[in-house]
Amino acid sequence: MSRRLIKELVRRYDLDPDEAKVLEYFMRNISVGEILAIRELTAIYHVREPLKVIIRLIKKGVLTKGLGCYNLSSEIRKLLESR
């Protein structure tokens, strides 16, 4: 995973520090169950109120909501695959 790509996406989507942490998490784990994502983001990444951050990222088009999971958007996945 490229630090340059993360920085580019942080600028493109105007992400705050917690949103950037969540983006990095989902770039490592493209699709994660709802409960596991909340637990790991809290315990490992030290994100306060991860559900609120996830909802903001869904609204910005960074993440999508599936059935019982959250996913990295297809646009960002394509960028990952191309690099």
Secondary structure, DSSP 8 states (H G I E B T S, - for coil): --HHHHHHHHHHHT--HHHHHHHHHHHHSSEEEHHHHHHHHHHTS--SSHHHHHHHHHHHTSEEE-SSEEEE-HHHHHHHHH-
